[in-house]
Amino acid sequence: MTVLILTSEEDVTADMVVAKLHEMGVPMMRLDPADLPGKAVLSAEYAHGDFDGHLSVNGHVLSMRGLRSIWVRRPGEPAAHAAHPSPWLTAETRQALFGMLYSVSTRWMNHPRNAEQARLKPWQLRIAHLSDFAVPPTVFTTAPRLAQQFAEEHGDIVVKSASGPPPGDPALALPTTLIGPDADFPAVAAGPALLQQYIPKRADIRLTCVGTRLFAARKLAEPGQVDGRYGDTEHAWEAVSVPERIGKSVHEYVALAGLAYAAFDFAEDEEGIWWFLECNQGGQFGFVELETGQPISEAVALWLSQRKADRRVPESHW
């Protein structure tokens, strides 16, 4: 039984898990959907009430009957590396590849349908509420008057991107930015703005959830620091224990979201409260493992190596 890893060729985090799978003696195939068609070959047959499919990468053939699990890590756009790429070819290749994979009853980390929903910041905040996290007051709006009212009510607020940096070359950096109630808000009408109450923090928390296992790491923040992703604080990530209440909320969140893997970001305030900021369904963990020694890649490999009982109807998520 083989683990299928969907990711780009250059992915150091995936390399760490691949090494663990090799140590465990678990067969695996690594495929970048961008290489299909071309370096990779696909075939799926539906006949006589039955189904079978195959993937071939560099002479290595994987039958869908021998699929143990699928890790959707950081795959490229289907057919992006084709000799003559086009939006039509990408759509056709996506239909063929994921239609075949969805036809198999297997374990996903994470299922693309659940992952797509989990990326939506407004939805994340609602699930965080339902999971009993502490969540800063937040508004998404295109109404300047409502943005102004929110700022006047909550004082110092931050503005940040809901979807991440816009596509382009070179890539743009969009740090979370602190603004005051006297800011000018007419530009909000041009596009949805994400405004959130500013939480003065003493530390950033990254909590990685792999199945039922939780790995938390903490990095001290500089006074007045807003976005922990930018600027060198000269502090390292250190492993910390997960408070019981936080652990319960994390398990509730991933159950509601249908996720097998999730990376949570929290801001720890001066009273020790962990404020939910976001949950990245495909967040990096390599930098945390390298600094803390936490066995996250091993946990991912162990989860992927488990086998699921065959079912006639494919599951949407595990």
C-alpha positions as CSV (number, residue, x, y, z in Angstrom):
1,M,0.0,0.0,0.0
2,T,1.4,3.4,-1.1
3,V,1.2,6.9,0.2
4,L,0.6,9.5,-2.5
5,I,2.1,13.0,-1.8
6,L,0.8,15.8,-4.0
7,T,3.4,18.6,-3.8
8,S,5.9,20.6,-5.9
9,E,9.4,19.3,-6.6
10,E,11.0,21.7,-4.2
11,D,9.3,21.3,-0.9
12,V,11.7,20.9,2.1
13,T,8.8,20.2,4.5
14,A,7.6,17.3,2.3
15,D,11.2,16.1,2.1
16,M,11.2,15.7,5.9
17,V,8.1,13.5,5.8
18,V,9.4,11.5,2.9
19,A,12.6,10.7,4.9
20,K,10.4,9.4,7.8
21,L,8.3,7.3,5.4
22,H,11.5,5.7,4.0
23,E,12.8,5.0,7.5
24,M,9.4,3.3,8.3
25,G,9.6,1.3,5.1
26,V,6.3,2.7,3.8
27,P,6.1,2.9,-0.1
28,M,5.3,6.4,-1.4
29,M,4.9,8.3,-4.6
30,R,5.5,12.0,-5.0
31,L,3.5,13.8,-7.7
32,D,3.3,17.4,-8.7
33,P,0.0,17.8,-10.7
34,A,1.8,20.5,-12.7
35,D,3.7,17.6,-14.3
36,L,0.5,15.9,-15.6
37,P,0.5,15.4,-18.6
38,G,4.1,15.1,-19.3
39,K,6.4,13.6,-16.7
40,A,3.4,11.9,-15.2
41,V,0.9,9.6,-16.8
42,L,-2.7,8.9,-15.7
43,S,-5.3,6.3,-16.6
44,A,-8.7,5.6,-15.1
45,E,-11.2,3.0,-16.3
46,Y,-14.9,2.8,-15.3
47,A,-16.5,-0.4,-16.8
48,H,-18.7,-3.3,-15.8
49,G,-19.7,-1.6,-12.6
50,D,-16.1,-1.4,-11.4
51,F,-13.3,1.1,-11.3
52,D,-9.5,1.0,-11.5
53,G,-6.9,3.7,-12.1
54,H,-3.2,4.2,-12.3
55,L,-0.6,6.9,-12.0
56,S,2.9,6.6,-13.4
57,V,5.8,8.9,-12.4
58,N,9.4,8.3,-13.5
59,G,8.6,4.7,-14.2
60,H,7.0,4.1,-10.8
61,V,3.4,2.9,-11.2
62,L,0.7,3.3,-8.5
63,S,-2.6,1.5,-8.8
64,M,-5.6,3.1,-7.1
65,R,-6.3,-0.3,-5.5
66,G,-3.0,0.0,-3.7
67,L,-3.5,3.6,-2.4
68,R,-3.0,3.9,1.3
69,S,-3.5,7.7,1.9
70,I,-3.1,11.0,0.1
71,W,-1.2,14.1,1.5
72,V,-2.2,17.3,-0.3
73,R,0.8,19.4,0.6
74,R,1.7,22.2,-1.9
75,P,0.7,20.9,-5.4
76,G,1.2,22.9,-8.5
77,E,-1.6,23.9,-10.9
78,P,-2.5,20.8,-13.0
79,A,-0.9,20.9,-16.4
80,A,1.2,24.0,-15.6
81,H,4.4,22.3,-16.9
82,A,2.7,20.9,-20.1
83,A,4.2,21.7,-23.5
84,H,1.2,23.8,-24.4
85,P,-0.5,24.9,-21.1
86,S,-3.9,26.5,-21.2
87,P,-6.9,27.1,-18.9
88,W,-8.8,24.4,-20.8
89,L,-6.0,21.8,-20.3
90,T,-5.7,22.7,-16.6
91,A,-9.5,22.2,-16.2
92,E,-9.4,18.9,-18.1
93,T,-6.4,17.6,-16.1
94,R,-7.9,18.6,-12.8
95,Q,-11.1,16.7,-13.7
96,A,-9.2,13.6,-14.6
97,L,-6.8,13.6,-11.7
98,F,-9.0,14.5,-8.8
99,G,-12.0,12.8,-10.3
100,M,-10.0,9.6,-10.2
101,L,-8.6,10.2,-6.7
102,Y,-12.1,11.0,-5.3
103,S,-13.3,7.7,-6.6
104,V,-11.0,5.9,-4.1
105,S,-12.0,5.2,-0.5
106,T,-8.9,6.5,1.3
107,R,-7.5,8.8,3.9
108,W,-6.8,12.4,3.0
109,M,-4.6,15.0,4.6
110,N,-6.6,17.2,3.8
111,H,-9.5,16.5,1.5
112,P,-9.5,19.3,-1.1
113,R,-13.2,20.1,-0.6
114,N,-12.6,20.6,3.1
115,A,-9.4,22.4,2.6
116,E,-11.0,24.9,0.2
117,Q,-13.6,25.8,2.8
118,A,-11.0,25.9,5.6
119,R,-9.1,28.6,3.7
120,L,-12.0,31.1,4.1
121,K,-11.1,33.6,6.9
122,P,-14.7,34.6,7.7
123,W,-15.7,30.9,8.0
124,Q,-12.6,30.2,10.2
125,L,-13.7,32.8,12.7
126,R,-17.2,31.3,12.9
127,I,-15.8,27.8,13.5
128,A,-13.4,29.3,16.1
129,H,-16.4,30.8,17.9
130,L,-18.2,27.4,17.8
131,S,-15.1,25.8,19.2
132,D,-14.9,28.1,22.2
133,F,-11.7,29.9,21.3
134,A,-11.1,33.5,22.4
135,V,-11.5,35.5,19.2
136,P,-10.7,39.2,18.8
137,P,-13.7,41.3,17.5
138,T,-13.5,41.3,13.7
139,V,-15.4,42.9,10.8
140,F,-15.3,42.3,7.1
141,T,-16.9,45.2,5.3
142,T,-17.0,47.3,2.2
143,A,-18.9,50.1,4.1
144,P,-16.7,53.0,5.2
145,R,-19.2,54.1,7.8
146,L,-19.2,50.6,9.5
147,A,-15.4,50.5,9.4
148,Q,-15.3,53.9,11.1
149,Q,-17.7,52.8,13.7
150,F,-15.8,49.6,14.4
151,A,-12.5,51.6,14.8
152,E,-14.2,54.0,17.2
153,E,-15.6,51.2,19.3
154,H,-12.5,49.2,19.6
155,G,-9.7,51.8,19.5
156,D,-6.5,50.4,18.1
157,I,-7.3,47.9,15.3
158,V,-5.3,46.0,12.7
159,V,-6.0,45.6,9.0
160,K,-4.9,42.5,7.2
161,S,-5.5,40.4,4.1
162,A,-8.1,37.7,4.2
163,S,-6.7,35.7,1.2
164,G,-3.0,36.4,1.6
165,P,-0.6,38.2,-0.8
166,P,-1.9,38.8,-4.3
167,P,-0.4,36.6,-7.1
168,G,2.4,38.2,-9.0
169,D,6.1,38.2,-9.6
170,P,7.8,39.4,-7.6
171,A,5.6,38.3,-4.7
172,L,4.3,41.0,-2.4
173,A,4.5,41.1,1.4
174,L,1.3,42.2,3.2
175,P,2.0,42.4,6.9
176,T,-0.8,43.0,9.4
177,T,-0.8,46.7,10.0
178,L,-1.8,48.7,13.2
179,I,-4.1,51.7,12.6
180,G,-5.9,54.0,14.9
181,P,-9.6,55.2,15.1
182,D,-8.6,58.4,13.2
183,A,-7.7,56.5,10.1
184,D,-9.3,57.4,6.8
185,F,-11.7,54.6,5.7
186,P,-13.3,55.7,2.3
187,A,-11.0,53.2,0.5
188,V,-12.9,50.3,2.1
189,A,-15.6,50.8,-0.5
190,A,-13.1,49.6,-3.2
191,G,-12.8,46.1,-1.8
192,P,-13.6,44.0,1.4
193,A,-11.5,45.0,4.4
194,L,-10.7,42.8,7.3
195,L,-10.4,44.8,10.5
196,Q,-9.7,43.3,13.9
197,Q,-9.2,44.5,17.4
198,Y,-5.5,44.8,18.2
199,I,-4.3,42.3,20.8
200,P,-1.1,43.5,22.5
201,K,0.9,40.3,22.8
202,R,3.9,39.0,24.7
203,A,4.3,36.0,22.5
204,D,3.3,34.2,19.2
205,I,2.0,30.7,19.5
206,R,2.0,28.1,16.6
207,L,0.1,25.0,17.4
208,T,0.3,22.1,14.9
209,C,-2.4,19.5,14.9
210,V,-1.7,16.1,13.2
211,G,-4.7,13.8,13.6
212,T,-5.2,13.8,17.4
213,R,-1.6,14.9,18.3
214,L,-0.9,18.5,19.2
215,F,2.5,20.3,19.1
216,A,2.7,23.8,20.4
217,A,5.6,26.3,20.1
218,R,6.0,29.8,21.6
219,K,8.2,32.7,20.5
220,L,8.5,35.9,22.6
221,A,7.4,39.1,20.8
222,E,9.0,42.4,20.9
223,P,7.1,45.3,22.6
224,G,4.6,46.7,20.2
225,Q,5.2,44.0,17.6
226,V,2.1,43.5,15.4
227,D,2.9,40.7,12.8
228,G,5.2,37.9,14.0
229,R,6.0,36.8,10.4
230,Y,8.0,39.9,9.7
231,G,11.1,41.3,11.6
232,D,13.7,39.4,13.6
233,T,12.8,39.3,17.3
234,E,16.1,37.5,18.1
235,H,13.9,35.0,20.0
236,A,13.6,31.3,19.1
237,W,10.6,29.0,19.0
238,E,10.4,26.9,22.1
239,A,8.1,23.9,22.7
240,V,5.3,24.5,25.2
241,S,2.5,22.4,26.7
242,V,-1.0,22.8,25.3
243,P,-3.5,24.1,27.9
244,E,-6.4,21.7,28.4
245,R,-9.0,24.2,27.2
246,I,-7.1,25.0,24.1
247,G,-6.6,21.3,23.3
248,K,-10.3,20.7,23.6
249,S,-11.1,23.6,21.3
250,V,-8.5,22.5,18.7
251,H,-10.0,19.0,18.5
252,E,-13.5,20.5,18.2
253,Y,-12.4,22.9,15.4
254,V,-10.7,20.2,13.3
255,A,-13.7,17.9,13.7
256,L,-16.1,20.6,12.5
257,A,-13.8,21.5,9.6
258,G,-13.1,17.9,8.6
259,L,-9.3,18.4,8.8
260,A,-6.6,15.8,9.5
261,Y,-3.9,18.5,9.7
262,A,-4.0,22.1,10.7
263,A,-1.6,24.9,11.9
264,F,-3.1,27.4,14.3
265,D,-1.7,30.8,15.1
266,F,-2.5,32.5,18.4
267,A,-1.5,35.8,20.1
268,E,-0.7,35.3,23.8
269,D,-1.5,38.4,25.8
270,E,-0.1,39.6,29.1
271,E,-2.6,37.6,31.0
272,G,-1.6,34.4,29.2
273,I,-4.8,34.2,27.1
274,W,-4.3,32.5,23.7
275,W,-6.3,34.6,21.1
276,F,-7.2,32.8,17.9
277,L,-5.9,34.5,14.8
278,E,-6.2,31.9,12.1
279,C,-6.0,28.3,11.1
280,N,-3.9,27.3,8.1
281,Q,-5.0,23.9,6.7
282,G,-1.7,23.6,4.9
283,G,0.7,25.6,7.1
284,Q,4.4,25.0,7.3
285,F,5.8,23.0,10.3
286,G,9.4,22.5,9.2
287,F,10.7,25.7,10.9
288,V,9.1,24.7,14.2
289,E,10.4,21.2,14.1
290,L,14.0,22.4,13.3
291,E,14.0,24.9,16.2
292,T,12.1,22.9,18.9
293,G,12.9,19.3,18.0
294,Q,9.2,18.3,18.1
295,P,8.6,15.2,16.0
296,I,6.0,16.7,13.7
297,S,7.2,15.1,10.4
298,E,7.2,11.8,12.1
299,A,3.6,12.3,13.3
300,V,2.6,13.2,9.7
301,A,4.3,10.1,8.4
302,L,2.7,7.9,11.0
303,W,-0.8,9.2,10.2
304,L,-0.2,8.7,6.5
305,S,1.0,5.2,7.0
306,Q,-2.2,4.0,8.7
307,R,-4.6,2.1,6.6
308,K,-8.3,2.6,6.3
309,A,-10.8,-0.2,5.9
310,D,-12.2,-0.5,2.4
311,R,-15.7,1.0,1.8
312,R,-17.9,0.9,-1.3
313,V,-18.7,4.7,-1.0
314,P,-15.7,7.0,-0.9
315,E,-15.5,9.2,2.2
316,S,-15.2,13.0,1.8
317,H,-12.8,13.4,4.7
318,W,-11.1,11.7,7.6
